[in-house]
Amino acid sequence: MIAVNELTTEVLVVGGGTGGTSAAIQAARRGVKTILVSEFSWLGGMLTTAGVCAPDGNELAAWQTGLWGAFLRELQQRQPRGLDNGWVSLFTYHPRIGAQIFTDWVQALPNLKWIAGQTPLAVLKAGDCVTGVQFADVVIHAKVTLDATELGDVLELAEIPYRWGWELRSRFGEPSAPVADNDLTQRYPVQAPTWVVILKDFDTDTAPEISPPPEYKPEQFFGAWEGYGVESFLSYGRLPGGLFMLNWPQSGNDYGEGVGRLVESDASRQQFLQEACWHSQGFACFIQSQLGRRYGLADDMFPEASIGGGAYALHPYYRESRRLVGMVTLREQDILPIAGGQVAPLPVDESGDFTGIAVGNYANDHHYPGFTFPLAPKSIRWGGRWTGTPFTIPYGCLVPVSINGLLVCDKNISVSHIANGSTRLQPVVMNLGQAAGMAAALSVELGCQPRELAVRRIQEALLGDAIAPAAVIPIFNQSLDDPDWRYWQRYYLDHPDEYPSSGMVEEQGEMREMGKMGEQGEQGEMGKMGENFPNHQSLITNRQSYTLICFTGIFQRRADQDYMITLSEPENLMGQIWMLITVQPDVNQQLQHYPDQQQLQGWGRFNPAGNWLLVNCLQ
């Protein structure tokens, strides 16, 4: 196929998903000439085009850094009713708002060119170096190319070694990996995707009838909300404005029949995609048939498309991709808590240097319809709510073993099938996309290959970014607005062997004074935090954009990190019992030591969907 024109750039990002959009924004903000090529007219991938507008993971204030934290704060500013609407996530929003944020960020960068409606057809190479990509209408030459496609299509086109499917326990020694192939591994080589659909509460039985798809089988949805109840089922992904996002695993719209077709051919992929969308149509039809015409398809949620659009996402929420064979492979044991601790081990190289570039924390979550697959536990309670053991992704997971000129930055990183259940989530993919974009820009600046970069350069650039500084070390009790935040990040970069198993820094004595001095010492280089980063506050701390309610009640401690309150104020909630949760490190510390059965007063936000009171501060 002959392209109509050719372009040359410094960094080329192929794919406008969560990782790719983040990578392109970061590379361009660093100052290098960047081109972003997307399949769809929206950017953001899982967070927007796939409709997963209730992102999982990185909820705590300490993890709200980098572009992920900036995205949350921008959402809060643009969505008047707030983000705490459902119970699967503390952040739910209209997907159009998310897509507009990414568009605005991209269009604000004059050195970032965005080309929509294109997918890669061929990869250009010179020896062992990727030099560009051919699309239907253009050939783009680049110094560094990033594969940010949803399914690792550039890896396939460039014939770069990748993995697809399971690894047995003998391969990486992972505790949850199967010893031998079985019915599960044969039926589902990768996790099942979900085609998100959004319903609307019409208040009366006036919703248009949802037509059944071809070969509709309502029995496959029997028991969808068993054990939850209808209200809890609908409130799972509740959005503002009477909307409900359906990304439901229990007899719901996960779809994995013949999922291997996604990487067999274009025709087989399209066949799978049509079936997956029909499956979600069937689920929506079933819900309406059971709950009545009060519930119907939401209007104009997504742009129109050949498959999907309207109430249906533009493509499935892919949980797994082709996965690079990289310089480092992240395994299950790299994301599990260390013995007696609540953090995963820090990745270090042969010299003992810390190599992480992105923080994630979600539980290891796998989806195989009809199967229960037990995994080694990594969930913990923090701030009164279940969360996950924090871990870090090494830079080597983004770099091919022997190919130059290429990085990966979505679900296609070098990770095992088992560990992918934690690394695939939206916030961590956004974090690693930012790191990949920074690495690509640094490679251009320094005139070197991505594999030749010192990881410390990437880490320092992320910590010191003038717009969206990003943490690389997980520290529970250090938020971005803490004056010692950057000092402690650097301290553990220099001393990874001293990283505490609790993930908590002891801010006292001589080390705290050193932290203050270190932060003061870098003021000349970076400027004051409040001046350089005027919008850096954690989401829940930003009172200007978050409606808070004063509450009073009797505090009850049911167990460690498990709190309730019987309210006396506000008056309309008097006598009601609510769960107490927080994302703030200082509030978490106060709740851990607050006396049982004593009066508690503070400010927070009530969420009826989760029956929790999200506490911002205590009096």
N, C-alpha and C positions, 0 to 999 in steps of 0.2 A: 504494500500500500504506500503510495507516495503522499507525503505530508505537504500541505500547501505552503508552509514556511518553517523557518528554523529560528530558535532563540538560544541565547547563551546566558547563563547565570552563574552565580557562585554556589548557591545552595538550591537544590530542587527537592521539594517534598511531594511525593506521590501518594495522594489520599487525603481527603479533608475530614478525617474522623477525629476522635478525641486526641490521640497522640499526634497526628499530623498537623492539625490546626495549632496545637500548642507549640510544636516544634517550629513551624513557620513563623509564628508570632515572635518567639524568642530569638530565632536567628536574625530576623529583620530588626528587632529592637536592639540587637547587638551591633547592627550597622552594616551587615553584609547584604548584598543583592540576593533576593530570594524569590523563587516562583513556587506557588502552591497550586497543585492541580487536583480538583475534586470531581467525583462522579456526579454529585448532586448540587442543587442550587443553594442548599443550606450547608453550613459547616458545623462540626462538633460531634459527628458520629453517634456513639452510644448516648451522649447527653442530649441529642437533638434529633437527628435524622432517624435514629433507631427508637426514639420515643422513651428511653429510660430516664425520664425526668423525675426520678426518685433515686438519686445515686447512692450507692452503698460504700461505706468505709470513710476513713479520714474525717470523722465527725468532730473529734475533740479539738478544742481551740489550739492545742499544741500542733496539730497536723494541718491546720488551716493556713498554710504558707504557700508561696509561689503563685503560679497562675491558678491553681485550684482555689486558694484562699481569695484571690482577686475575683474569680468568677462568682464565688458565693456572695461576696460583698456587693458586687454589681447586681446580682439577682435580687438581693434584699432591697437595693435602692429602686429597682424597676418594678417589683411586684408588690403592690401596696398591701395586700393581705398577708404578707409574710410567707415564710417557707415551711413552717412547722404545721403541716396539714394532715399527713398520713402517719402510719406507724412503722412502716418498713424503713423509713429514713427520716432524719431531722430536716431534710431539704427536699421539698417537692415544688414544682414550678411549671408554668406553661412552656411547652417546648419552643414556641415561637419567640418567647422572650430570650431563652438561651441562645437560639440561633442568631437573633439580632445582636446580642452581645459580641459573639464571635465575628460577625460581619463588621460591626463597628470597629472592633480592635484591628482587624485586617485592613480595612479601608483607611484607617488613620496612619498607615505606614507607607510612605511614598516609595520605599525601596522593596515593597512586597507586592508582587503581581499575582492575582488570583485568576485562574482559568477554570471555569466550571463546565461540567458535562463531558468530561474526558476520562477514559480509563487506559491503562498502559497496554500496548500491543507488543512491544519488543524493547529489549534493553541493549544499549550500546556499550561495548567493552573494548578496551585496548589491553590485551594481555590479561593480567589478573586484576585490572582496575575497571570499575564501572564508570562510564563517562557521560551517561545520559539515558534518556528514555524516549521512545517513539510513541506518539499518540495518533489518533485518527487525523487530526488537523494540524499537528505541529510536532516537530522534533526539538527536544530541549537538551542542550549540552550543559553539563554542570561539573564543578569541581568535587562536590559532595552530593550524593543522592540519598534520600531517606525513603525507605519502604514503610509507608504508613497505611497501606491498604488493609482492609478488614480481614483478608484471608491470606496475606503474604504473597500476593500475586507477583510482585517484582522478584522475589526469591525464586519462584518457579521459572519466570521468563529468563532470568540471568543464570539459571542452572547452578544456583548457590545451594549447598547442602542444607537440608531442613528436615525436621521431624514432623510426623503427622500420626497422632494416635498414642497408644499406651506404651509405657516402658514397664517391663516386669521388675519385680523386686531385685532380681539379680543385677540389673543394669546400674542403678544408683543406690541401692540399699535403702530405699524409702520404706518406712514402716507401713504405710497404707497401700502400697502398690501390690497388685496381685502376684502370686507366686507363679501362676501359669495362666494362659489364655482361658477364657470361660465365655458363657453366654453373654455376659455384659460387655466384655471387651470386643466381642465379635459383632454384636448388634450396634453398639455405639462406639466407633473408633475415636470420636471426640464428643464433647458435651453437646447437648441439644440446644439449638438456638431457640429464641422466642420472637414471634412477630407481634409486637405490642399493638394493642388497639385501645382507644380511649372512649369510654362511655360517658353519657351525660344524664344527670337526673333532671327530668322535665317537670317535676313536681306533680303533674297529673298524667293520666294515662293517654298522652297525646303523642308519644314518640313515634316516628315512622317505623314501620315494621322492618325488621332485619331479615332479609331473605336468606334461606339456607344455601350453603355452597354445594357444589357437585359432590355426590357420594357422602352426604351429611350423615353422621352417626352420632346421635345425641348421647348414646349410652357411654361413650368414652369420656363424657364430662360428669357422669354421675359421681356424687360425693365430693365435688369440687370444694365446697365450703364446710364439709363435715368436720366437726371439732372446732370450728371458728365461729360459725353463725354468719348470717347474711350481712349484718351491719359491719362486723369486723372484716369480712371478706372484701366488701366494697371500700372500706376505709384504709385498706392496706396501702394503696397508692393514691389516696385522695389528693386532688389538686384543687386550687381555688376555683370558685365559680361552679360548684356542683359537678365537677369532672372526676372521673375515676380511671387511672391508668391500670391496664390489665397486663401484668407480667407475672402470671400466677402459675406456680409449679405443680400444685396438687390437682391432678385431673384437669389441668387448665390448658394454657396455650403454648407450653413448651412443645417443640416438634422436632423429632430426630429420626424419622423413618428414612432410611437410606441416606443418612447425612453425609456419607462419603461422596455422594454425587457433587457436592460443592467444589471438589477439586479434580473432578474427572474430565469435564469438558464444559464449554459455555452452554451447550444445550442441556446437559444434565443439571447444571447449576440453576438454570432458569426453570426447569421442571420442579426442582426441589423448592425454589422460592415461591412458585405459584401454589404448590401444595401447602407450604407453611402459612401463607397468607389465608388460604381457604380454611385451614385449621382454626386460625384465630377468628375468622368470620363465623365458623361453626360454634365456637365458644361464646361469642357475643350473641348469636342467635339463641343458643341454649339458655343463657342468662335471662334474656328477655322473655323466653317462653316460660321460665320458672318464676320470675319476679315481676312480670307484667310490663306493660307498655309505658310505665313511668320511666323506664331506662331504655335509652337508645343510643345510636352512634352520635358522637359529638361532631359538630360542624366545623369544617375548615381548620382542623388542627395541623395538618401537614399539606405541603404543595401536592398537586396532582402528579401521578406517576403512572408508568405502564403497569406496574404492580404496586398496590398500596396507594397511599395518599388519602386525603380527607381525614377520616377517623383513624386510619391505619398508618403506621410508621412507613417510612420510605424503604426500609430494608429490615431484616431481622436483627435482633440483638445477638450478634455472634459471640459465643462464650469462648471459642477456641479457634485458632488459626493454624496454618503452617507455622512451625516454630523453628527459628534459625538454629543451626549448629554453630554456636558462638565460641569465643575465647573462654568464656565461663558459662556454665549451665547452673541455674538456680534450681535446687532440689527441695523436696518437702522438708528435710531436716534443717534447711536454711531459713525456714519461715516459722518453725515451731519454737515454743519458749525453751530457754535454757533451763537446766535442772534447778528448781527452787526459785526461778525468776519469772518475770512477766514480759520479757523482751526476747526476741530472737538473737542469735549470735551475730555480731558485726562481721561482714565479709572483709577479710584481709588477704593480701597477696603474700608471696614467699618472703618478702622483706618485712612483713608485719604491718604494712601500710593499709589503712582503711580504703576500700575501693567503692563504697556505695555512692549512688547519685540520686536516688529517689526513695521516698518513704511510703510504705503502705501498711495497712493494719487489719484488713478484713479477714474474717474467718475463712477457712478453706471450704468453699461452697461448690459442689458438683451437682449437675442436673442430668439425670438419665430417667426419662419417663418409664414408670413401671418397675423401677429397681431402687432399692435402698442400698447406698454405698457408704459404709462407715469409714470415717477418716480420723486420724490422730487429732485429738482436740487441741485447738489453739485459741478458743474463745476465753475471754476474761470479763469480769465486771469492773467497770470504772465509772465513777460519777453516778452510780446507781443504775447504770444501763449496761447491757451486754455489748461488748466491743471485741476487738481481736488483738492478738499479740502483734505489736509493731515489728516490722522487718525492713530491710533495705535491699535494693536491687543493685548489684555490682555493675559497673560500667561495661565490663567484658561481655555482659549479656546482650549488648547492643551491637557488638562488633563481630563480623564474620571471622572464621578461623584464618582464612588465607586470601580473601578478596578485599581489595582496597576501594576507596571511593564510595563506600556504602555503609549506612547505619540503618537499624530498624527501630521503630518507635511506637508500636501498638501492641496487640496481643501476640505478635510474631517474634517477640524476643526469645532468647535462648533460655528456655525454662522447661522443666519436665511437665508431662501431662498432669501429674498430681499437683504440683505447686502452682500450675496455671490457674487452679481454682481460687487462689488468692491474688495473683498478679493481674488478672483480667479485669478487675473492677475499675470503674470510671476515674476516681481520683488518682489512683496510682498510675494509670495509663497517662493521665494528664501530666503528672509529675515527671514520668520518664520521657514523655514527649518534650517537655521543657528542657530536660537535661540533654536530650539528643540534639535539639536545636542549638543549645549553647555549645555542645561539642562540635557540631558542624561549623558554626561560626568561628570558633577558636581555631579549628583546622585551617580554615581559609585565612584567618589573620596571621597565623604562624607559618603558613606554607607547608603544612605537614599532612600526613594521612591521619584519619581518626584513630587508628591503632597506635600511632606514635605519640599521642597526647598523654601528658602526665595527668592522671586522674585528679590530682590536687588542684590543677588549673581549673578544671570543670567545677569542682566543689567550691573553690574560692569565688569563681564567677557567679555561681548560683547564690551563694550567701551574700555577695555584694551587689547583686543586681539592683539597679536604681529604681525599678518600677515594681517588681514582684520577687523580692528575695525569698529563696526557697531553702527549707531545712534539708539537711542530708543525714543528720543523726536524730533518731527518735528520742525525745526527752519529754516525758509526760508533764512535768511541772514547769516547762519553759515555753511560753507563748511568744509570738513575734513582737508583742508590745512590751516584753520584759527588757529592761535596759541592758541586761547581761546576756541576752539571747545569743548574739553572735560570738561572744567570748566563749560560752560553753560549747557551742558547735565546734569552734576551732580547737578548744581544749581536747575534746575527744577525737578530733581528727589527728591531733598530735599524739594522743595517748589512748588509742583504742583498747589497750589492755586494761585500762582503768574504768571503762564503761560499766556502770553499775547494773547488776542483774535486775534491779527494780526499775531501771529506766528513769530514776529520779536523781537529780543532782542535790547534794547537800549544800545549800547556799549559806554557809556560815564560816566564821573564823577567817583565817588567812586567805583561803582560796576565793572567798567572796570578795574580799578587798582586792585581790589580784584581778578578779573579773571586772570590778568597777574601773580599776586602773587601765585594764586592757581596752575597755570600751572607750574610756576617755582618750586613750592614746591614739585611737584610730579616728577620732572626730575630724582631724584635719583632712584625712583621706576621703572619708565617706560622708562627713557632715552629720548633723544630729539626726537620730532616727525620725523624730517628729517632723523635721523639715524635708528630708528626702522621701519619706514614705508617709504622706499625710493620711492615707486611707488604709494603713496597715493593720488596724485593730482587728481582733478576732470578731467574727460575725455577731456573736451574741453581745459583745461589749459595746457595739456601735449603737448607742441609745437613740441617736437621731433618726434611725431608720427602722427601729424595732420597737413595736408597741409593747410596753411592759405594764404589768398590773401588780399593785401592792397586795401582798397576802400575809395572813397571820393564821397560825394553827398550832396544834400539838404534834410535835415531832415523834415519830416511832421508828425505831431501828429493828427491822425484822432479822437482819443478818448483816455481815460485812458487805458494804456496797449495795445494800437493799433497804431503801427508806420509803416511808409513807408519811402523810400528813393529814390530820383531821382538821378541816378548815373552820375558822370562825369569821374570817374575812377573805374575800369580798362577801358581802351579805347574801348575794344570790346563790352562793355556793356553800353557805353555812351548813356544817354537819357532814359534808361530803368528804370521802377519803380518796386522796389522789397519790399516785406514785411521784416521788421526787427524783429528778435527774438533773445533771449539769454537764456542761462541756468545759467549764472553767476550772483550771487547776486550783486556784485559791478557794473556790466554793467547795470543790471536792475535798480539800484538806479540812475545811470547817465542818462539813457533814460527817466526816470520818470520826471526829472527836466531839460532836455535839451530844449533850446528855439526852438520854432517852426520856420520853414523856414530858419534855419541857416545851414551853412556848417558843415558836420559831417565827421570825418575821423577815420578810425580804421582798424582792422584786423578781418577777418571772413571767412566763407565758404559758397559758393553759392549752393543752391539746386534747380535745375530747376523743379523737380517733385512737390515740395511744393511752388515754387516761393518765397522762403524766403532766406534771408541772415542771417546766424547764426553767431552772433557777439561774438567774443572771448574777444576783448579788444578795447577800444577807445583811441585815441590820444588826 
